[in-house]
Amino acid sequence: AAEGAAERAACYGPILDELERVVPRDGRSRVLVPGAGLARLVLEVAARGYGAQGNEFSYHMLLCSNFLLNSGLRPNEVALYPFVDQPSNCRRAGDRLRAARVPDVALYPF
């Protein structure tokens, strides 16, 4: 979701910068992302022209990442409510009903 852009830049930025510095983009370079979660880092690596594959232990994460990456979603097509059953990190009760729209980028073509 767009709400995570600053956090992604802080976490993934150094990884992606180092990847581009060390690994050539020659069309043959492939990157394995262990602990891929919902595969956002995999998506960022692939968007930079590398072959990318995520590896994830959690079946639930695999199901969600497969849906997000392979179902042809348009930007902001799906609304998720990540705080609806968790009051932590919510200042007001209404915050629990705040939606996060995904994906925040066009997944195709690349």
DAGI-V392973 format. One record per residue. OMEGA is omega in radians with two decimals (none if undefined). Layout:
omega
OMEGA
OMEGA
//
This chain:
omega
-3.13
-3.13
-3.11
-3.05
-3.12
3.13
3.09
3.14
-3.13
-3.08
-3.04
-3.10
3.13
3.12
-3.11
3.09
3.14
3.09
-3.14
3.12
-2.99
-3.01
-3.13
3.04
-3.07
-3.12
3.12
-3.09
3.13
-3.07
3.04
3.13
3.11
-3.12
-2.95
3.12
3.13
2.96
3.12
3.10
3.08
3.11
3.14
3.11
3.14
3.14
3.11
3.03
3.10
2.90
-3.06
3.08
3.09
3.09
-3.07
-3.14
-3.03
3.12
3.13
3.08
3.12
3.12
-3.12
-3.13
3.08
3.11
-3.09
-3.04
-2.94
-3.09
3.06
-3.12
3.00
3.13
3.09
-3.09
-3.05
3.06
3.06
3.12
-3.00
-3.07
-2.98
-3.12
-3.09
-3.11
3.13
3.10
3.07
-3.13
-3.12
3.14
3.14
3.12
-3.12
3.14
3.12
-3.12
2.95
-3.07
-3.11
-0.30
-3.13
3.12
3.02
-3.08
-3.11
-0.02
2.81
none
//
